[in-house]
Amino acid sequence: MISRQKNIVVIGGGTGIFSVLTGLRKYFDNIVSIVTMADDGGSTGILREDFGILPPGDVRRSLIALSETDDKILSELFSYRFKEGKGLIGHSFGNLMLTALERITGDFEKAIKEAEKILRVNGEVIPVTLDNPRLLAELENGKIIKGESNIDTPAHDGRIKITKVWLSSPAKINPRAKQAILEADIVIIGPGDLYTSILPNILVGGVPEALQKTKGVVVYVSNLMTKHGETNGFTAHDFLETINKYIPAGTLDYFLANDKKPTPSRLKKYTTEHSAFVELDRDKFNGKPVLLVGDLLRSHGFIRHDPEKTARMIMGLM
């Protein structure tokens, strides 16, 4: 049995890392979720503009994933999104609570700590930076897209490829995030939307250097499906090639990829989203990172990583 005292760091954002966190929390006590601060859409975007706080959405998702509370209602409460009410429609209760806690404590990180106590979080949730930059992307036609939400849900032609992404202003790594990465036994990047959930973390100054210097192994968990407007037509190796543009050569030790294809009926639901299965082009992987392949697919419902399968493959690296 793997020691529960290993230092596990998961880096990402959005819904992608939820499955990884929920799977690993059964086996480890010391899990740190480092989350992007680039989100500016929906409830998070409104609160970011109205209150000037760092975006709470990705923090909220990680808190729920790592919560050990047996009270299902409490977890559902944090996830609850208002469907009516002037000024409340679309807002998540968890986002509002984090905003209120930030106002009470006077500090975003202190607000997260209080939320961790309420939800009995097994581990920590740490913002990758305490700065407040915005995400920008350049398309292959030269057009600049401003804001994570505009990249994530493109109003432009989503078939046009992204050539690069960057932050609107310099952002430096949160010292707590840096320490967690350096002291980790294993650092897991992803899964998640490549340009809007993964790379916004890597773009923060000091993150690539910390990943290179960490004593632990660094693992990238590849997506199961492509994302319209971001990774149209991507194979597994395309994900690797893209992230390698933003980190020092040789940083990644392992690349975890799924080789179980969903049934046609499950894939059919994604055609309207212009999303496709990420094909595994094994022959393009040579040397480092080491390619690890297995069935990571959830057996039913939405095409997501299975928490247990993913956790067991990661545990094999320990």
KEKOLBA-646573 format. One record per residue (C-alpha): x, y, z. Coordinates in Angstrom, 1 decimal, padded with zeros to 4 digits. Layout:
NODE     east    north       up
NODE        X        Y        Z
...
//
This chain:
NODE     east    north       up
NODE    000.0    000.0    000.0
NODE    001.3    003.5   -000.9
NODE    002.0    005.7    002.1
NODE   -000.7    008.2    002.7
NODE    002.0    010.7    003.7
NODE    003.4    011.2    000.2
NODE    003.3    014.8   -001.1
NODE    000.9    014.9   -004.1
NODE    000.5    018.1   -006.1
NODE   -002.2    018.4   -008.8
NODE   -002.1    021.4   -011.2
NODE   -005.0    022.5   -013.3
NODE   -008.4    024.1   -013.3
NODE   -011.9    023.7   -014.7
NODE   -013.6    020.3   -014.2
NODE   -010.7    018.3   -015.6
NODE   -008.8    017.7   -012.4
NODE   -011.9    016.9   -010.4
NODE   -011.7    013.2   -011.2
NODE   -008.0    013.0   -010.4
NODE   -008.5    014.7   -007.0
NODE   -011.5    012.6   -006.0
NODE   -009.6    009.4   -007.0
NODE   -006.4    010.3   -005.1
NODE   -008.1    011.5   -001.9
NODE   -008.9    007.9   -001.0
NODE   -005.3    007.0   -000.8
NODE   -003.4    010.1    000.2
NODE   -003.7    012.7    003.0
NODE   -001.4    015.3    001.7
NODE   -002.9    016.5   -001.6
NODE   -002.3    020.0   -002.8
NODE   -004.5    021.3   -005.7
NODE   -002.8    024.3   -007.4
NODE   -005.4    026.1   -009.5
NODE   -005.4    028.7   -012.3
NODE   -006.4    032.3   -011.6
NODE   -007.3    033.1   -015.2
NODE   -011.0    032.2   -015.1
NODE   -013.2    035.2   -016.0
NODE   -016.4    033.7   -017.2
NODE   -019.9    033.2   -015.7
NODE   -020.4    033.7   -011.9
NODE   -016.6    033.8   -011.4
NODE   -016.2    036.6   -013.9
NODE   -019.0    038.7   -012.4
NODE   -017.6    038.4   -008.9
NODE   -014.1    039.1   -010.2
NODE   -015.3    042.4   -011.7
NODE   -017.8    043.5   -009.0
NODE   -015.6    042.7   -006.0
NODE   -012.1    042.8   -007.4
NODE   -011.3    039.4   -005.9
NODE   -009.3    036.6   -007.4
NODE   -011.5    034.1   -009.3
NODE   -013.2    031.6   -006.9
NODE   -014.6    029.1   -009.4
NODE   -011.7    026.7   -009.8
NODE   -010.9    027.0   -006.1
NODE   -014.5    025.9   -005.3
NODE   -014.3    022.8   -007.6
NODE   -011.1    021.6   -005.9
NODE   -012.6    022.2   -002.4
NODE   -015.5    020.0   -003.2
NODE   -013.3    017.3   -004.8
NODE   -011.1    017.1   -001.7
NODE   -013.9    017.4    000.8
NODE   -014.1    014.5    003.3
NODE   -017.5    015.5    004.8
NODE   -020.1    012.8    004.9
NODE   -022.8    015.5    004.7
NODE   -023.9    015.2    001.1
NODE   -026.0    018.3    001.4
NODE   -023.0    020.5    002.4
NODE   -021.2    019.4   -000.7
NODE   -024.3    020.0   -002.9
NODE   -024.8    023.4   -001.2
NODE   -021.3    024.5   -002.3
NODE   -022.1    023.3   -005.9
NODE   -025.5    024.8   -006.0
NODE   -026.1    027.3   -008.8
NODE   -029.1    029.7   -008.6
NODE   -031.6    029.5   -011.4
NODE   -033.7    032.5   -010.4
NODE   -033.5    035.7   -008.4
NODE   -032.5    039.1   -009.6
NODE   -028.7    039.3   -009.5
NODE   -028.4    035.7   -008.4
NODE   -029.1    033.8   -011.6
NODE   -026.1    031.8   -012.6
NODE   -024.2    032.4   -009.4
NODE   -022.8    029.4   -007.5
NODE   -023.3    029.4   -003.8
NODE   -019.7    028.3   -003.3
NODE   -018.5    031.3   -005.3
NODE   -020.6    033.6   -003.2
NODE   -019.5    032.0    000.0
NODE   -015.8    032.4   -000.9
NODE   -016.4    036.0   -001.8
NODE   -018.1    036.6    001.6
NODE   -015.3    034.9    003.4
NODE   -012.7    037.0    001.5
NODE   -014.6    040.1    002.7
NODE   -014.7    038.8    006.3
NODE   -011.1    037.7    006.5
NODE   -009.7    040.4    004.3
NODE   -007.6    037.9    002.4
NODE   -008.4    035.4   -000.4
NODE   -006.1    032.7    000.9
NODE   -007.5    033.1    004.4
NODE   -011.0    032.7    002.9
NODE   -009.9    029.4    001.3
NODE   -008.5    028.2    004.6
NODE   -011.9    028.9    006.3
NODE   -013.7    027.1    003.5
NODE   -011.3    024.1    003.9
NODE   -012.4    023.9    007.6
NODE   -016.1    024.0    006.7
NODE   -015.8    021.3    004.1
NODE   -013.3    019.2    006.0
NODE   -010.9    019.3    003.1
NODE   -008.2    016.6    003.1
NODE   -005.3    018.6    001.7
NODE   -004.9    022.2    000.5
NODE   -006.2    024.3   -002.3
NODE   -003.6    027.0   -003.4
NODE   -004.0    029.7   -006.1
NODE   -001.1    029.5   -008.5
NODE   -000.6    033.2   -008.2
NODE   -001.9    036.1   -006.1
NODE   -001.6    038.5   -009.0
NODE   -004.6    039.2   -011.2
NODE   -003.7    038.8   -014.9
NODE   -005.9    038.0   -017.8
NODE   -005.4    035.4   -020.5
NODE   -004.8    036.3   -024.1
NODE   -004.4    034.1   -027.2
NODE   -003.3    034.7   -030.7
NODE   -004.9    032.7   -033.6
NODE   -003.1    031.6   -036.7
NODE   -004.8    034.4   -038.6
NODE   -003.2    036.9   -036.3
NODE   -006.4    037.8   -034.4
NODE   -005.9    038.4   -030.6
NODE   -008.6    036.9   -028.3
NODE   -008.8    038.6   -024.9
NODE   -010.1    036.7   -021.8
NODE   -010.2    033.1   -020.7
NODE   -014.0    032.9   -021.3
NODE   -013.7    034.2   -024.9
NODE   -011.1    031.5   -025.6
NODE   -013.0    028.8   -023.8
NODE   -016.3    029.6   -025.6
NODE   -015.3    031.1   -028.9
NODE   -017.4    033.7   -030.6
NODE   -014.9    033.6   -033.4
NODE   -014.4    030.7   -035.8
NODE   -013.4    027.9   -033.4
NODE   -011.7    026.0   -036.2
NODE   -008.9    028.5   -036.4
NODE   -005.9    027.2   -034.4
NODE   -004.4    029.0   -031.4
NODE   -000.7    029.7   -032.0
NODE    000.2    031.0   -028.6
NODE   -001.2    032.2   -025.2
NODE    000.2    034.6   -022.7
NODE   -000.8    036.7   -019.7
NODE   -001.8    040.4   -019.9
NODE    000.6    041.3   -017.2
NODE    003.5    039.6   -015.4
NODE    002.4    037.2   -012.6
NODE    004.7    035.5   -010.2
NODE    004.2    032.2   -008.5
NODE    002.5    032.1   -005.1
NODE    005.3    031.2   -002.6
NODE    003.1    028.4   -001.1
NODE    002.5    026.9   -004.6
NODE    006.3    027.0   -005.3
NODE    007.1    025.3   -002.0
NODE    004.4    022.6   -002.7
NODE    005.8    021.9   -006.1
NODE    009.4    021.7   -004.9
NODE    008.6    019.4   -002.0
NODE    006.2    017.1   -004.0
NODE    006.9    013.4   -004.5
NODE    004.7    013.6   -007.6
NODE    003.3    016.5   -009.6
NODE    000.3    015.8   -011.8
NODE   -000.6    018.3   -014.5
NODE   -004.1    017.9   -015.9
NODE   -006.3    016.7   -017.3
NODE   -008.1    019.9   -018.4
NODE   -008.6    022.3   -021.3
NODE   -005.1    022.8   -022.5
NODE   -005.1    026.6   -023.3
NODE   -007.6    027.8   -020.6
NODE   -007.0    025.4   -017.6
NODE   -003.5    024.0   -017.9
NODE   -001.3    026.6   -019.6
NODE   -002.5    029.6   -017.5
NODE   -000.8    027.9   -014.6
NODE    002.4    027.3   -016.6
NODE    002.5    030.9   -017.8
NODE    002.9    032.2   -014.3
NODE    006.5    033.3   -013.6
NODE    008.4    030.7   -011.6
NODE    006.1    027.7   -012.3
NODE    008.2    026.2   -015.2
NODE    011.4    026.6   -013.1
NODE    009.7    024.9   -010.0
NODE    008.6    022.0   -012.2
NODE    012.1    021.6   -013.5
NODE    013.7    021.7   -010.0
NODE    011.1    019.6   -008.1
NODE    012.4    016.5   -006.4
NODE    009.3    014.6   -007.5
NODE    008.3    013.1   -010.8
NODE    006.2    015.3   -013.1
NODE    003.3    013.6   -014.9
NODE    001.0    015.0   -017.6
NODE   -002.5    013.4   -017.8
NODE   -003.8    013.7   -021.4
NODE   -007.3    014.6   -022.3
NODE   -009.8    012.1   -023.5
NODE   -011.6    014.5   -025.9
NODE   -010.6    017.5   -027.9
NODE   -012.0    020.9   -027.2
NODE   -013.6    023.1   -029.9
NODE   -011.7    026.4   -030.2
NODE   -008.6    025.0   -028.5
NODE   -007.5    021.5   -029.5
NODE   -009.5    020.7   -032.7
NODE   -008.0    017.6   -034.3
NODE   -005.3    017.1   -031.6
NODE   -003.8    013.7   -031.0
NODE   -002.1    012.7   -027.7
NODE    001.3    013.8   -029.0
NODE   -000.1    017.2   -030.1
NODE   -000.9    017.9   -026.4
NODE    002.7    017.0   -025.5
NODE    004.2    019.2   -028.2
NODE    002.1    022.1   -027.1
NODE    002.9    022.0   -023.4
NODE    006.6    021.5   -024.2
NODE    006.6    024.9   -025.8
NODE    006.0    026.5   -022.4
NODE    008.2    024.4   -020.1
NODE    012.0    023.5   -020.1
NODE    013.0    020.5   -022.1
NODE    012.9    017.3   -020.2
NODE    010.5    018.6   -017.5
NODE    007.9    015.9   -017.9
NODE    008.8    012.4   -016.7
NODE    005.6    010.6   -017.7
NODE    002.7    011.1   -020.1
NODE   -000.5    009.2   -019.1
NODE   -002.8    008.4   -022.0
NODE   -006.0    006.6   -022.4
NODE   -006.3    003.7   -025.0
NODE   -010.0    002.8   -024.4
NODE   -012.3    004.3   -027.1
NODE   -015.8    005.1   -026.1
NODE   -018.7    003.5   -027.9
NODE   -020.1    005.3   -031.0
NODE   -023.3    006.1   -029.1
NODE   -021.3    007.9   -026.4
NODE   -019.2    009.8   -028.9
NODE   -022.3    010.8   -030.9
NODE   -023.4    013.2   -028.2
NODE   -020.2    015.2   -028.7
NODE   -020.5    015.9   -032.4
NODE   -022.7    018.9   -031.8
NODE   -019.8    020.3   -029.6
NODE   -017.3    019.7   -032.4
NODE   -015.4    017.5   -030.0
NODE   -013.7    014.2   -030.9
NODE   -011.8    011.4   -029.2
NODE   -008.1    012.0   -028.7
NODE   -006.3    009.4   -030.7
NODE   -003.2    007.9   -029.3
NODE   -000.3    008.1   -031.8
NODE    002.2    005.8   -029.9
NODE    004.8    005.9   -032.6
NODE    005.6    009.6   -032.0
NODE    006.5    009.0   -028.3
NODE    010.2    008.3   -028.0
NODE    012.3    008.5   -024.8
NODE    011.2    011.1   -022.3
NODE    008.5    011.6   -021.2
NODE    007.8    007.9   -020.8
NODE    004.4    007.0   -022.3
NODE    002.1    005.1   -020.0
NODE   -001.1    003.8   -021.5
NODE   -004.2    002.2   -020.0
NODE   -008.0    002.3   -019.8
NODE   -008.7    005.5   -018.0
NODE   -012.3    005.9   -019.3
NODE   -015.4    006.1   -017.1
NODE   -017.6    003.2   -018.0
NODE   -020.8    005.2   -018.5
NODE   -022.3    008.7   -018.9
NODE   -020.2    011.7   -019.9
NODE   -016.8    010.9   -021.3
NODE   -014.6    011.6   -018.3
NODE   -011.6    010.1   -016.6
NODE   -012.5    007.3   -014.1
NODE   -011.2    008.5   -010.7
NODE   -010.3    005.0   -009.5
NODE   -008.5    003.9   -012.7
NODE   -006.6    007.2   -013.0
NODE   -005.6    007.1   -009.3
NODE   -004.3    003.5   -009.6
NODE   -002.2    004.3   -012.6
NODE   -000.7    007.3   -010.8
NODE   -000.1    005.2   -007.7
NODE    001.9    002.8   -009.9
NODE    004.4    005.6   -010.4
NODE    005.1    006.0   -006.7
//
